[in-house]
Amino acid sequence: MNRIYLDNAATTPLAPEVLEAMTTCLREEFGNPSSIHAFGRRSRAAVERARRTVADRLHGMPGDIIFTSGGTEADNMALACSVRDRGVRHLITSPIEHHAIEHTAHELGRSGPVQVHWVRLDADGRADLAHLEELLAANPRALVSLMHANNEVGTRNDLHAIGTLCRRHQALFHSDTVQTMGHYAFDLHTLPVDMLSASAHKFHGPKGVGFLYLREGTGLKPMIQGGAQERNMRGGTENVAGIVGLATALDLAYAHLEEHQRHVRGLKDHMIARLRAEVPGVAFNGDIGPDSLYTVLNVRFPDDGKAEMLIYHLDIEGIACSGGSACSSGSNAGSHVLGALYPDVTGANIRFSFSRYTTREEIDRTVNVLKKVLGVPVAPAARATA
C-alpha cells in the first residue's frame, strides 16, 4: 500500500537537495563556528552564507536574522524579551494563536509584567481591525502578536494592515509566520513588522532550527545566555548543518514559489470541489477562499456516528492527516482554535494539509477512502483510483 501524507502543516518531508546540503555540511564543515582556526572559520562562513541567503530572499538585512531552535523559541523570545527590554505593558494577541504565543501570553499575564488583551475575531478567525485599533488607542506601550495564517483553519491576517495600525500607535508588531514562510513572498523593506518567527521544517527543511527576524533598532537582548553566538543575540553553539538546511530549503521554496502556489492551490480547490459534490453534510472551518492559506484545508464532517473514528480509519488506509494542531497531538484536549471559533458546532474535524510533493491522484484516493469509511457510494470511475 502506498501511503499518502497529508499532514504537511505539522511538518514537511525533507527536500532531497536539503538532505544533500546538510550531509555535505556534516561531513566537511564540522568545526565550531566560534573557533578561530580554519575548521571554525569554514563553519562560520557556512552560517553567514545561510544568513545572507535568508535575508536576500526576504529583502532584509543579514544582521536582522537570528537563528533559533525553531518557531517556538523565536515566539518566546519575541514576547518575553519585548516585555523585559522594551517596557511593554500591554500584550495584544488572539485566542487562536499557536500555543507558543498563547501559553507565553498567559504566563506573562500571570506573572504580572503585562496586561493581556484578546482581540476579537471574525467568523473565519481573522483579527477584527476595528477592535485592534480600539485596543491600541486605549493601551500604550503595547506589543501586538498575531499570526500570519492559522495553522489549523488556514485563515490569513493582513500583515500590512495590522502593521500600519501598530505604527500609527507606536506599538511593536510581531507575527508568527511559521505556516507562511517559504509559501508567500515577504518584503521586509516595506512590510511594517518588527519581528517574524519561522521554522525550517514547515518548508521542507530540517526540524530543530528556525529564525527570528528582529528589525534593527528593536532593542531586544538575548533570551538564552552563555555565549556571543548569533552576533551576541543567542548563546550556544550554532546548529550549522540545520542552518545550512534551512537556507537551502528557503532558497528552493522561493526559486519556484509561483509554480508551487499554483500546484498546491489547485489540489486544495480540487478536494473542496469533490467533497462538496460527493460527501453529504460536509462543511469547512475557517476561510477557504483565494486569500486563505493554500496549504491547509480543515473539514468538518457531520456528527452522524461514523466520523468519530475517521482519522484512525484513514490511518489504517495509509492516509496521514490531523485532527487539529499536531504540536499537541499527544493530548486528548480538543482544539483551542476550533473551540474559540465554533464553540457550539458538533462534528468531526480533520485538517488536510498539502505540499509541493502532493499529487492529484493522492487527493482523489483520499476522497474515495473518506466516502468508503463514511458509507457514501463511490462511482465506478472514481473507485478505480481508490
TAMO-V387697 format. One record per backbone hydrogen bond with DSSP energy under -0.5 kcal/mol. CO is the residue of the C=O (numbers start at 1). NH is the residue of the N-H. E is the energy in kcal/mol with one decimal. If there is no record, write none. Layout:
{{CO & NH & E} {CO & NH & E}}
This chain:
{{1 & 3 & -0.6} {4 & 6 & -0.7} {4 & 320 & -3.0} {6 & 353 & -2.0} {7 & 10 & -1.2} {7 & 11 & -1.5} {15 & 18 & -0.7} {15 & 19 & -2.1} {16 & 20 & -2.2} {17 & 21 & -2.1} {18 & 22 & -2.6} {19 & 23 & -2.6} {20 & 24 & -2.3} {21 & 25 & -1.9} {22 & 26 & -2.9} {23 & 27 & -1.8} {24 & 28 & -2.6} {25 & 29 & -2.9} {32 & 35 & -2.4} {37 & 41 & -2.7} {38 & 42 & -2.1} {39 & 43 & -1.7} {40 & 44 & -2.8} {41 & 45 & -2.4} {42 & 46 & -1.7} {43 & 47 & -2.1} {44 & 48 & -2.4} {45 & 49 & -2.4} {46 & 50 & -2.0} {47 & 51 & -2.3} {48 & 52 & -2.2} {49 & 53 & -2.3} {50 & 54 & -2.4} {51 & 55 & -2.5} {52 & 56 & -2.9} {53 & 57 & -2.3} {54 & 58 & -1.4} {55 & 59 & -0.6} {55 & 60 & -2.8} {56 & 59 & -0.9} {58 & 188 & -2.8} {61 & 64 & -2.1} {62 & 65 & -1.8} {64 & 66 & -0.6} {64 & 214 & -3.0} {65 & 67 & -0.5} {66 & 212 & -2.7} {68 & 210 & -2.0} {70 & 74 & -1.8} {71 & 75 & -2.8} {72 & 76 & -2.5} {73 & 77 & -2.7} {74 & 78 & -2.3} {75 & 79 & -2.1} {76 & 80 & -2.6} {77 & 81 & -1.9} {78 & 82 & -0.9} {79 & 83 & -1.8} {80 & 84 & -2.2} {81 & 85 & -3.2} {82 & 86 & -1.6} {82 & 88 & -1.3} {83 & 87 & -0.6} {89 & 115 & -2.2} {90 & 92 & -0.5} {90 & 143 & -2.6} {91 & 93 & -0.6} {91 & 117 & -3.1} {92 & 145 & -2.6} {93 & 119 & -3.0} {94 & 97 & -1.1} {98 & 101 & -1.9} {98 & 102 & -2.6} {99 & 103 & -2.1} {99 & 104 & -0.7} {101 & 105 & -2.8} {102 & 106 & -2.3} {103 & 107 & -2.3} {104 & 108 & -2.6} {105 & 109 & -2.4} {106 & 110 & -2.5} {107 & 111 & -2.3} {108 & 112 & -0.7} {108 & 113 & -0.6} {108 & 114 & -1.0} {114 & 116 & -0.5} {115 & 91 & -2.3} {117 & 93 & -2.4} {117 & 119 & -0.6} {120 & 128 & -2.7} {122 & 125 & -1.4} {126 & 122 & -2.5} {127 & 129 & -0.9} {128 & 132 & -2.3} {129 & 133 & -2.3} {130 & 134 & -1.8} {131 & 135 & -2.4} {132 & 136 & -2.5} {133 & 137 & -2.5} {134 & 138 & -1.7} {135 & 139 & -1.2} {141 & 89 & -2.7} {141 & 90 & -1.5} {142 & 172 & -2.1} {143 & 92 & -3.0} {144 & 174 & -3.2} {148 & 157 & -3.1} {150 & 154 & -1.4} {154 & 293 & -3.4} {155 & 150 & -2.5} {157 & 159 & -1.0} {158 & 162 & -2.3} {159 & 163 & -2.9} {160 & 164 & -2.1} {161 & 165 & -1.7} {162 & 166 & -2.2} {163 & 167 & -2.5} {164 & 168 & -2.1} {165 & 169 & -1.5} {166 & 171 & -3.0} {167 & 170 & -1.2} {172 & 144 & -2.8} {173 & 194 & -2.3} {173 & 195 & -1.7} {174 & 146 & -1.7} {175 & 177 & -0.9} {175 & 197 & -1.8} {176 & 148 & -2.1} {176 & 149 & -0.6} {177 & 180 & -0.7} {177 & 181 & -2.7} {180 & 183 & -2.5} {180 & 184 & -1.5} {184 & 182 & -0.6} {186 & 188 & -0.5} {187 & 190 & -1.1} {187 & 191 & -2.4} {191 & 193 & -2.2} {194 & 215 & -2.8} {195 & 175 & -2.1} {196 & 213 & -2.9} {197 & 177 & -1.8} {198 & 211 & -1.8} {199 & 202 & -1.4} {200 & 203 & -1.9} {200 & 205 & -1.9} {201 & 12 & -2.6} {204 & 15 & -1.9} {209 & 200 & -2.3} {210 & 68 & -2.4} {211 & 198 & -2.0} {212 & 66 & -2.2} {212 & 214 & -0.6} {213 & 196 & -1.5} {213 & 215 & -0.5} {215 & 218 & -2.1} {223 & 225 & -0.6} {224 & 235 & -2.6} {228 & 232 & -1.9} {229 & 233 & -0.9} {229 & 234 & -1.8} {230 & 233 & -1.3} {233 & 223 & -0.5} {238 & 240 & -1.6} {239 & 243 & -2.8} {240 & 244 & -2.5} {241 & 245 & -2.4} {242 & 246 & -2.6} {243 & 247 & -2.4} {244 & 248 & -2.3} {245 & 249 & -2.5} {246 & 250 & -2.5} {247 & 251 & -2.4} {248 & 252 & -2.3} {249 & 253 & -2.4} {250 & 254 & -2.2} {251 & 255 & -1.4} {252 & 256 & -1.0} {254 & 257 & -0.6} {256 & 260 & -2.4} {257 & 261 & -2.6} {258 & 262 & -2.3} {259 & 263 & -2.2} {260 & 264 & -2.7} {261 & 265 & -2.6} {262 & 266 & -1.9} {263 & 267 & -1.5} {264 & 268 & -2.3} {265 & 269 & -2.6} {266 & 270 & -2.1} {267 & 271 & -2.3} {268 & 272 & -2.5} {269 & 273 & -2.4} {270 & 274 & -2.3} {271 & 275 & -2.6} {272 & 276 & -2.5} {273 & 277 & -2.0} {274 & 278 & -2.2} {275 & 279 & -2.2} {278 & 280 & -0.6} {279 & 282 & -1.4} {283 & 300 & -3.0} {285 & 298 & -0.5} {289 & 292 & -1.9} {292 & 294 & -0.5} {293 & 296 & -1.4} {295 & 354 & -2.3} {297 & 299 & -0.6} {297 & 352 & -3.1} {298 & 285 & -2.5} {299 & 301 & -0.5} {299 & 350 & -2.7} {300 & 283 & -2.4} {301 & 348 & -1.3} {302 & 304 & -2.0} {307 & 310 & -1.8} {309 & 313 & -2.1} {310 & 314 & -2.6} {311 & 315 & -1.6} {312 & 316 & -2.1} {313 & 317 & -1.7} {314 & 319 & -3.0} {315 & 318 & -1.7} {318 & 4 & -3.3} {318 & 320 & -0.5} {319 & 321 & -0.5} {320 & 6 & -2.5} {322 & 351 & -3.8} {324 & 326 & -0.6} {325 & 328 & -1.6} {326 & 329 & -1.8} {328 & 331 & -2.0} {335 & 339 & -2.1} {336 & 340 & -1.6} {337 & 341 & -2.1} {338 & 342 & -3.0} {342 & 345 & -1.3} {348 & 301 & -3.3} {350 & 299 & -3.2} {350 & 352 & -0.6} {351 & 322 & -2.0} {352 & 297 & -2.6} {353 & 8 & -1.3} {355 & 358 & -1.5} {359 & 363 & -1.5} {360 & 364 & -2.4} {361 & 365 & -2.3} {362 & 366 & -2.1} {363 & 367 & -2.4} {364 & 368 & -2.2} {365 & 369 & -2.4} {366 & 370 & -2.5} {367 & 371 & -2.3} {368 & 372 & -2.0} {369 & 373 & -2.7} {370 & 374 & -2.4} {371 & 375 & -0.7} {371 & 376 & -3.2} {372 & 375 & -0.7} {377 & 379 & -0.5} {379 & 383 & -2.7} {380 & 384 & -1.3} {382 & 385 & -1.4} {383 & 386 & -1.3}}
